[in-house]
Amino acid sequence: MKRSIVLAMLLATAACTQSTTSTAPAGTESGVNAAYIDKSVAPGDDFNAYANGAWAKTAVIPNDRSSIGVGFDVFQVAEQRNRDLIDGAVKANAAVGTDQRRIADYYNAFADTAGIEKRGMAPLKGQLDAIAAIKDKGALSTALGASMRADTDPLNASNFHTENLFGLFVTQDLANPTVTIPYLMQGGLGLPDRDYYVSTKPDMVQIRTEYRAYVEKLLTLAGISDAAARADRIVALEMKIAQAHDTIEASQDAHRAQPWKRADFATKAPGIDWNAYWTAAGLANQQDFTLWQPAAITKLAALVGSEPLQSWQDWLTFHTINQVTSTLPKAIDDASFAFYGTAINGTPAQQPRDKRAIAAVNGALGDAVGKIYADKYFPASSKTEIQGMVKNIVAAFDNRLAKLDWLAPATRDEARKKLQVLIVGVGYPDTWRDYGSRDVKADDPTGNLQRSRLYEYQHQIAKIGKPVDRNEWWMTPQTVNAVNLPVQNALNFPAAILDTPYFDPKFDAAANYGAIGSVIGHEISHSFDNLGSDFDSTGKLHNWWTPSDLAHFQAAGKALAAQYSAYKAFPDLNLNGQQELGENIADVAGLTAAYEAYHASLGGKPAPVINGLTGDQRFFLAFAQGWRTKMRDKALRARVATDVHAPAMWRVQTVRNLDAWYSAFGVKPGQKLFLAPADRVHVW
């Protein structure tokens, strides 16, 4: 068996190298880590195990992590750089009112555990007293409105969760791309998703039991009376909230959103005093809204009217505490981690306080740190090279659109227009947040956290009614990630992800296109996934497809969903291909575009063989090693339950849909990943 695998690979390599006579420029590196490869595994049986198996056998997940892999490696580099920058700000003793001073004060306040212990629950006393003093549903509506934050994002981040009863997202109107409006979204749960409440699977039932115990423990530690009875009421209320919620799959459908006028709330969603709610939310005069999950919001409003006031007061008390546990005494902080970190994700130990402080500063003052980060760590040469890759991958995608025989001319023209007006941000934004109004105190970590969330909320609602800024960034430069912004028809590629091994100027083009190129292709392709394809080149939500084109696209999506739903994370748990469909479409289309852009970059010359690997082999191995990941079992279960991305190990198997992968590794019928040509899903 092993001999035939090796022979197949040798034959594939020989076939590729017979016409390959070029050599790599001096100093060029392969970009593939041969030590990670497990040659006892056939590429055609499990490409992830082949590309990363030797690494996985010895990789140890740190006690304070739920997973480890290439993303963590790159994150550690960015984290150390952030540490250096923040340490510099702390030592600078900068003047009050400067960003450096805000960074230092935020960090010092979070890191001062002695001060946190001394203050105890005092930072929340005024808020908890106000909740206890609520006398009627009108006052409750005011409290609910005052607590709303801009902490959900259905389009850019697929973030559907907030502990507040409702979340707010601000962007352009789906029907009128020139106008910025607020989007109201469902919320109110302490567990990650409705499935944790309604599922009868044993692991979900166990988590619900542990959640009830956690709620009681947190209230007890916070000195709240009758903790057991309150916990019973809180969990019972959240069970009803969860039953009102839309599913993740339904929440990904932008067509379900509905525009409402201010006056509609009283008749369509009775139960809340909406005048009191919107006034407290700072939107007293706002007349136009879009409800992302209108049926759920109607049901949640009804619960405000029907459920006892005491239950809502208990719920507000718990969530006010639960959202700031990281800034409260150690016993409370530890209890929160024991549940959310260990019980849900299986992570044994909390991260050191100093590392958490770095993350806290980045979360609150991201642009202040990011501006220094970009200036120091992202050279102009890297930006130029990445921009060149983006241009090549966009061109490859456009070339595919031009040749697709199933697209009608009108559909093709609009799709290509989306590419022509696509805005691509590389490294960092052109403009930065102004934190001049931010009140950061060196002795108030809880207040700092709450004020940072309020600042973000005020920043977002200030955009309402103003012209749309299509160049707006939604990530900071020090973030190891990338994003497609469908209504802006734009992409952000932060500086921190544009680093080795995703991208390295010393690497051969095959590795760079396979790793960061596939990420770029993925984000471009989101403009044409099952969500992005609903928006035209201006960001307007409407059907720009002919019926036959749409039917073809949906059939390909259905096939891809079925392909991923067949994968098993555990014997009792399959992936959810429909929940993950948009990301999987982007993976297939993005990898294809990156592959074609790589070959176009060769300019007609043969690819060099480096360390015995052909260009195509390096391309696919770099892609696979770019998803190198090892996860704890609980974290994997949580990922499958709540994430719109397939776990990394299965994203590697995207290669089975590309014809070139078969010839590169000699994949044959009978091997586990083999798909007949007609069954390979291309989508675009």
Backbone hydrogen bonds, N-H to C=O, Kabsch-Sander energy under -0.5 kcal/mol:
donor,donor_aa,acceptor,acceptor_aa,energy
5,I,1,M,-1.9
6,V,2,K,-2.6
7,L,3,R,-2.7
8,A,4,S,-2.5
9,M,5,I,-2.3
10,L,6,V,-2.8
11,L,7,L,-2.8
12,A,8,A,-2.4
13,T,9,M,-2.9
14,A,10,L,-2.8
15,A,11,L,-2.5
16,C,12,A,-1.8
17,T,13,T,-2.2
18,Q,14,A,-1.9
20,T,17,T,-1.2
21,T,19,S,-0.7
28,T,25,P,-2.1
29,E,506,K,-2.8
34,A,32,V,-1.0
36,Y,33,N,-1.6
37,I,34,A,-1.1
38,D,50,Y,-2.6
39,K,37,I,-0.8
41,V,38,D,-1.6
45,D,42,A,-1.9
46,D,42,A,-1.8
50,Y,46,D,-2.1
51,A,47,F,-2.7
52,N,48,N,-2.6
53,G,49,A,-1.5
54,A,36,Y,-1.6
55,W,36,Y,-1.1
56,A,52,N,-2.5
57,K,53,G,-1.8
58,T,54,A,-0.7
58,T,55,W,-1.0
59,A,55,W,-1.9
65,R,62,P,-2.0
68,I,630,K,-2.4
70,V,628,R,-2.2
73,D,69,G,-2.1
74,V,70,V,-2.4
75,F,71,G,-2.3
76,Q,72,F,-2.5
77,V,73,D,-1.3
78,A,74,V,-2.1
79,E,75,F,-3.3
80,Q,76,Q,-2.3
81,R,77,V,-2.0
82,N,78,A,-2.7
83,R,79,E,-2.6
84,D,80,Q,-2.4
85,L,81,R,-2.3
86,I,82,N,-2.9
87,D,83,R,-3.1
88,G,84,D,-2.0
89,A,85,L,-1.8
90,V,86,I,-2.6
91,K,87,D,-2.4
92,A,88,G,-1.2
93,N,89,A,-0.6
93,N,90,V,-0.6
94,A,89,A,-0.5
98,T,95,A,-1.6
102,R,98,T,-2.0
103,I,99,D,-2.8
104,A,100,Q,-2.3
105,D,101,R,-2.9
106,Y,102,R,-2.5
107,Y,103,I,-2.4
108,N,104,A,-2.7
109,A,105,D,-2.3
110,F,106,Y,-2.1
111,A,107,Y,-2.5
112,D,108,N,-1.2
113,T,111,A,-1.9
116,I,112,D,-1.8
117,E,113,T,-2.5
118,K,114,A,-2.1
119,R,115,G,-2.1
120,G,116,I,-1.7
122,A,119,R,-2.1
124,L,121,M,-1.7
125,K,121,M,-0.6
125,K,122,A,-1.2
128,L,124,L,-2.8
129,D,125,K,-2.6
130,A,126,G,-1.8
131,I,127,Q,-1.9
132,A,128,L,-2.2
133,A,129,D,-1.3
134,I,131,I,-1.5
140,L,136,D,-2.0
141,S,137,K,-2.3
142,T,138,G,-1.8
143,A,139,A,-2.2
144,L,140,L,-2.6
145,G,141,S,-2.3
146,A,142,T,-2.4
147,S,143,A,-1.2
148,M,144,L,-0.6
148,M,145,G,-0.9
149,R,166,F,-0.5
151,D,149,R,-1.7
152,T,168,L,-0.9
153,D,159,N,-2.6
157,A,153,D,-0.6
159,N,153,D,-3.2
160,F,158,S,-0.8
167,G,185,M,-2.0
168,L,149,R,-1.9
169,F,183,Y,-2.1
171,T,169,F,-0.5
171,T,181,I,-1.8
173,D,176,N,-0.8
173,D,179,V,-3.1
179,V,176,N,-2.1
180,T,466,K,-0.6
181,I,171,T,-3.0
183,Y,169,F,-3.2
184,L,290,T,-2.4
185,M,167,G,-2.5
187,G,165,L,-1.1
188,G,162,T,-1.8
188,G,164,N,-1.3
189,L,162,T,-1.0
196,Y,193,D,-1.5
197,Y,194,R,-1.9
198,V,194,R,-1.9
199,S,195,D,-2.2
204,M,201,K,-0.6
205,V,201,K,-2.3
206,Q,202,P,-2.3
207,I,203,D,-1.8
208,R,204,M,-2.3
209,T,205,V,-1.9
210,E,206,Q,-2.3
211,Y,207,I,-2.5
212,R,208,R,-2.2
213,A,209,T,-1.7
214,Y,210,E,-2.3
215,V,211,Y,-2.8
216,E,212,R,-1.8
217,K,213,A,-2.3
218,L,214,Y,-3.0
219,L,215,V,-2.1
220,T,216,E,-2.3
221,L,217,K,-2.8
222,A,218,L,-1.8
223,G,220,T,-1.7
224,I,219,L,-2.8
230,R,226,D,-2.4
231,A,227,A,-2.6
232,D,228,A,-2.0
233,R,229,A,-2.0
234,I,230,R,-2.8
235,V,231,A,-2.5
236,A,232,D,-2.1
237,L,233,R,-2.3
238,E,234,I,-2.5
239,M,235,V,-2.0
240,K,236,A,-1.3
241,I,237,L,-2.2
242,A,238,E,-2.8
243,Q,239,M,-1.8
244,A,240,K,-1.0
244,A,241,I,-0.7
245,H,241,I,-0.8
245,H,242,A,-0.9
251,S,247,T,-2.2
252,Q,248,I,-0.8
252,Q,249,E,-0.9
253,D,250,A,-1.6
254,A,252,Q,-0.9
256,R,253,D,-1.7
257,A,254,A,-1.4
258,Q,291,L,-2.2
260,W,289,F,-2.5
262,R,287,Q,-1.7
264,D,261,K,-1.3
265,F,261,K,-0.7
265,F,262,R,-1.0
267,T,263,A,-0.7
268,K,264,D,-3.4
269,A,265,F,-2.2
272,I,269,A,-0.7
274,W,272,I,-1.4
277,Y,273,D,-2.4
278,W,274,W,-2.8
279,T,275,N,-1.8
280,A,276,A,-2.2
281,A,277,Y,-1.7
282,G,279,T,-1.4
283,L,278,W,-2.9
286,Q,283,L,-1.2
289,F,260,W,-2.4
290,T,182,P,-1.9
291,L,258,Q,-3.2
292,W,184,L,-2.6
292,W,290,T,-0.6
293,Q,184,L,-0.6
297,I,293,Q,-2.3
298,T,294,P,-2.2
299,K,295,A,-1.8
300,L,296,A,-2.5
301,A,297,I,-2.3
302,A,298,T,-1.8
303,L,299,K,-1.7
304,V,300,L,-1.6
305,G,301,A,-1.5
306,S,302,A,-2.2
307,E,303,L,-2.7
312,W,308,P,-1.5
313,Q,309,L,-2.3
314,D,310,Q,-2.5
315,W,311,S,-2.4
316,L,312,W,-2.7
317,T,313,Q,-2.4
318,F,314,D,-2.6
319,H,315,W,-2.4
320,T,316,L,-2.2
321,I,317,T,-1.6
322,N,318,F,-3.2
323,Q,319,H,-1.6
324,V,321,I,-1.8
325,T,322,N,-0.7
327,T,324,V,-2.0
328,L,325,T,-1.6
332,I,329,P,-0.9
333,D,329,P,-2.2
334,D,330,K,-3.3
335,A,331,A,-1.8
336,S,332,I,-2.2
337,F,333,D,-2.1
338,A,334,D,-2.7
339,F,335,A,-1.5
340,Y,336,S,-2.6
341,G,336,S,-0.5
341,G,337,F,-1.8
342,T,337,F,-1.9
343,A,338,A,-1.9
344,I,339,F,-1.9
345,N,340,Y,-0.6
346,G,342,T,-1.9
347,T,341,G,-2.5
349,A,63,N,-3.1
356,R,352,P,-1.9
357,A,353,R,-2.3
358,I,354,D,-1.7
359,A,355,K,-2.0
360,A,356,R,-2.4
361,V,357,A,-2.4
362,N,358,I,-2.2
363,G,359,A,-2.2
364,A,360,A,-1.7
365,L,361,V,-3.3
369,V,365,L,-2.0
370,G,366,G,-2.8
371,K,367,D,-2.3
372,I,368,A,-0.9
373,Y,369,V,-2.5
374,A,370,G,-3.0
375,D,371,K,-1.9
376,K,372,I,-1.9
377,Y,373,Y,-2.9
378,F,374,A,-1.4
382,S,379,P,-0.5
383,K,379,P,-1.6
384,T,380,A,-2.4
385,E,381,S,-2.2
386,I,382,S,-2.6
387,Q,383,K,-2.4
388,G,384,T,-1.8
389,M,385,E,-2.0
390,V,386,I,-2.8
391,K,387,Q,-2.3
392,N,388,G,-2.1
393,I,389,M,-2.6
394,V,390,V,-2.8
395,A,391,K,-2.0
396,A,392,N,-2.1
397,F,393,I,-2.4
398,D,394,V,-2.7
399,N,395,A,-2.4
400,R,396,A,-1.9
401,L,397,F,-2.4
402,A,398,D,-2.4
403,K,399,N,-1.0
403,K,400,R,-0.6
404,L,400,R,-1.2
404,L,401,L,-0.5
407,L,404,L,-0.7
412,R,408,A,-2.8
413,D,409,P,-2.6
414,E,410,A,-1.8
415,A,411,T,-2.3
416,R,412,R,-2.6
417,K,413,D,-1.9
418,K,414,E,-1.7
419,L,415,A,-1.2
420,Q,416,R,-2.0
421,V,417,K,-1.8
422,L,419,L,-0.9
423,I,489,N,-2.1
424,V,422,L,-0.5
425,G,423,I,-0.6
425,G,491,L,-3.0
426,V,424,V,-0.5
427,G,493,F,-3.6
428,Y,426,V,-1.4
435,Y,433,R,-0.7
438,R,435,Y,-1.9
440,V,438,R,-0.8
444,D,441,K,-1.2
448,N,444,D,-2.7
449,L,445,P,-2.2
450,Q,446,T,-2.5
451,R,447,G,-2.9
452,S,448,N,-2.0
453,R,449,L,-1.7
454,L,450,Q,-2.0
455,Y,451,R,-2.8
456,E,452,S,-2.1
457,Y,453,R,-2.1
458,Q,454,L,-2.9
459,H,455,Y,-2.7
460,Q,456,E,-2.3
461,I,457,Y,-2.7
462,A,458,Q,-1.5
463,K,460,Q,-1.6
464,I,461,I,-1.1
465,G,180,T,-2.5
466,K,463,K,-2.2
470,R,468,V,-0.9
472,E,469,D,-1.5
479,T,476,T,-1.9
481,N,479,T,-1.5
483,V,492,N,-2.1
485,L,490,A,-3.3
489,N,485,L,-1.3
490,A,485,L,-1.6
491,L,423,I,-2.6
492,N,483,V,-2.4
493,F,425,G,-2.3
495,A,427,G,-1.9
496,A,477,P,-2.7
497,I,479,T,-0.6
497,I,494,P,-0.9
498,L,494,P,-0.7
498,L,495,A,-1.1
499,D,497,I,-1.5
502,Y,499,D,-1.4
503,F,499,D,-1.7
507,F,504,D,-2.0
508,D,29,E,-2.5
511,A,508,D,-0.7
512,N,508,D,-1.8
513,Y,509,A,-2.9
514,G,510,A,-2.1
515,A,511,A,-2.4
516,I,502,Y,-1.9
517,G,512,N,-2.7
518,S,513,Y,-0.5
519,V,515,A,-1.3
520,I,516,I,-2.8
521,G,517,G,-2.9
522,H,518,S,-2.3
523,E,519,V,-2.3
524,I,520,I,-2.5
525,S,521,G,-2.6
526,H,522,H,-1.2
527,S,524,I,-1.6
528,F,525,S,-2.5
529,D,526,H,-1.2
532,G,526,H,-0.5
533,S,529,D,-2.5
534,D,531,L,-2.1
535,F,532,G,-1.7
536,D,540,K,-2.3
539,G,536,D,-1.6
541,L,174,L,-3.3
542,H,534,D,-1.9
542,H,540,K,-0.9
544,W,542,H,-0.9
550,L,546,T,-2.6
551,A,547,P,-2.1
552,H,548,S,-2.1
553,F,549,D,-2.5
554,Q,550,L,-2.8
555,A,551,A,-2.0
556,A,552,H,-2.0
557,G,553,F,-2.3
558,K,554,Q,-2.5
559,A,555,A,-2.0
560,L,556,A,-2.1
561,A,557,G,-2.6
562,A,558,K,-2.1
563,Q,559,A,-2.0
564,Y,560,L,-2.1
565,S,561,A,-2.3
566,A,562,A,-1.0
567,Y,564,Y,-1.2
569,A,567,Y,-0.6
569,A,573,L,-2.1
570,F,573,L,-1.8
573,L,570,F,-2.0
575,L,567,Y,-2.3
577,G,575,L,-0.8
580,E,576,N,-1.7
581,L,578,Q,-1.0
583,E,644,V,-0.6
584,N,580,E,-2.2
585,I,581,L,-2.8
586,A,582,G,-1.9
587,D,583,E,-2.0
588,V,584,N,-2.3
589,A,585,I,-2.7
590,G,586,A,-2.4
591,L,587,D,-2.3
592,T,588,V,-1.9
593,A,589,A,-2.3
594,A,590,G,-2.4
595,Y,591,L,-2.3
596,E,592,T,-2.2
597,A,593,A,-2.3
598,Y,594,A,-2.4
599,H,595,Y,-2.0
600,A,596,E,-2.1
601,S,597,A,-2.0
602,L,598,Y,-0.7
602,L,599,H,-0.8
603,G,600,A,-1.5
604,G,599,H,-0.6
605,K,602,L,-1.7
609,V,22,S,-0.7
610,I,608,P,-0.6
610,I,613,L,-2.2
613,L,610,I,-2.0
618,R,614,T,-2.4
619,F,615,G,-2.4
620,F,616,D,-2.3
621,L,617,Q,-2.4
622,A,618,R,-2.6
623,F,619,F,-1.9
624,A,620,F,-2.4
625,Q,621,L,-3.0
626,G,622,A,-1.2
627,W,624,A,-1.5
628,R,625,Q,-1.0
630,K,68,I,-2.8
632,R,66,S,-2.5
635,A,345,N,-0.8
636,L,632,R,-2.3
637,R,633,D,-2.4
638,A,634,K,-2.4
639,R,635,A,-2.4
640,V,636,L,-2.4
641,A,637,R,-2.0
642,T,638,A,-1.9
643,D,639,R,-2.6
650,W,647,P,-1.7
651,R,647,P,-1.3
652,V,648,A,-1.5
654,T,651,R,-1.6
655,V,652,V,-1.5
656,R,653,Q,-1.8
657,N,654,T,-2.2
658,L,655,V,-2.1
659,D,657,N,-0.5
661,W,658,L,-1.0
662,Y,658,L,-0.8
662,Y,659,D,-0.9
663,S,659,D,-1.2
664,A,660,A,-2.0
665,F,661,W,-1.6
666,G,662,Y,-0.7
667,V,662,Y,-1.9
671,Q,668,K,-1.8
673,L,44,G,-3.1
674,F,671,Q,-1.4
679,D,676,A,-2.3
680,R,676,A,-0.7
680,R,677,P,-1.0
682,H,680,R,-0.6
684,W,682,H,-3.1
